[in-house]
């Protein structure tokens, strides 16, 4: 559990983790579910900064339907050079040719 969590967050984490384990989830998956839920609650309550630049978009959506920020994040994952200077169409082309 992260250091920035309050005691309430820690209690919520343990309760969700234990509940997920009772439903048959693996320990690793139960911890992930609990942490994501607590962090989501903290974001909704404005107790943590929103990280708007971390996502790569829904993988079920076409590349053309993703935002430039999401495409740049995907290009970063693929280690495509020059991505910061590319426009949307160039990012789409680079990601497709890299995959």
C-alpha positions in Angstrom: 0.0 0.0 0.0 1.3 3.4 -0.9 2.6 5.7 1.9 0.1 8.6 0.9 -2.9 6.5 1.7 -4.9 7.4 4.9 -6.0 4.8 7.4 -9.4 4.9 5.8 -7.9 4.0 2.4 -5.9 1.2 3.9 -9.1 -0.3 5.6 -11.0 0.0 2.3 -8.1 -1.7 0.5 -8.0 -4.6 2.9 -11.8 -5.0 2.7 -11.9 -5.0 -1.1 -8.8 -7.3 -1.3 -10.3 -9.8 1.1 -13.7 -9.7 -0.7 -12.0 -10.3 -4.1 -10.1 -13.3 -2.7 -13.3 -14.8 -1.3 -14.8 -14.5 -4.8 -12.0 -16.7 -6.1 -9.5 -14.1 -7.5 -5.8 -14.8 -7.1 -4.0 -12.8 -4.5 -2.2 -10.7 -7.1 -5.4 -9.9 -8.9 -7.3 -9.2 -5.7 -4.5 -6.7 -4.7 -4.7 -5.0 -8.1 -8.5 -4.7 -7.9 -8.3 -3.2 -4.4 -5.6 -0.7 -5.2 -7.3 0.5 -8.4 -10.6 0.9 -6.5 -9.0 2.9 -3.7 -7.0 5.1 -6.1 -10.2 5.7 -8.2 -12.0 6.8 -5.0 -9.1 9.1 -4.1 -9.1 10.7 -7.6 -12.9 11.3 -7.4 -12.5 13.0 -4.0 -9.6 15.2 -5.4 -7.1 13.7 -3.0 -4.6 12.8 -5.7 -3.6 14.6 -8.9 -5.2 13.3 -12.1 -2.7 11.8 -14.5 -4.3 12.7 -17.8 -1.2 11.8 -19.9 -0.8 8.2 -18.8 -3.3 6.3 -21.0 -2.9 4.9 -24.5 -6.6 4.7 -25.2 -9.0 1.8 -25.6 -7.3 -0.9 -27.6 -10.6 -1.8 -29.2 -10.8 1.6 -30.8 -9.2 2.4 -34.1 -6.0 4.4 -33.9 -7.7 7.3 -35.8 -10.3 7.5 -33.0 -7.7 8.0 -30.2 -6.4 11.4 -29.1 -3.0 12.7 -30.0 -2.0 12.4 -26.3 -3.0 8.7 -26.3 -1.1 8.1 -29.6 2.0 9.8 -28.2 1.8 7.6 -25.1 1.5 4.5 -27.3 4.4 5.7 -29.4 6.5 6.1 -26.2 5.7 2.5 -25.3 6.9 1.4 -28.7 10.0 3.7 -28.4 9.3 5.6 -31.6 11.8 8.5 -32.1 10.5 11.9 -33.0 7.0 11.3 -31.7 6.7 14.7 -30.0 7.0 16.5 -33.3 4.5 14.2 -35.1 1.0 15.1 -35.9 -1.9 12.7 -35.5 -1.6 11.1 -39.0 2.1 10.7 -38.6 1.7 9.0 -35.2 -0.9 6.6 -36.6 1.4 5.7 -39.5 4.4 5.2 -37.3 2.5 3.1 -34.8 1.1 0.9 -37.6 4.5 0.4 -39.3 6.2 -0.4 -35.9 3.7 -3.1 -34.9 
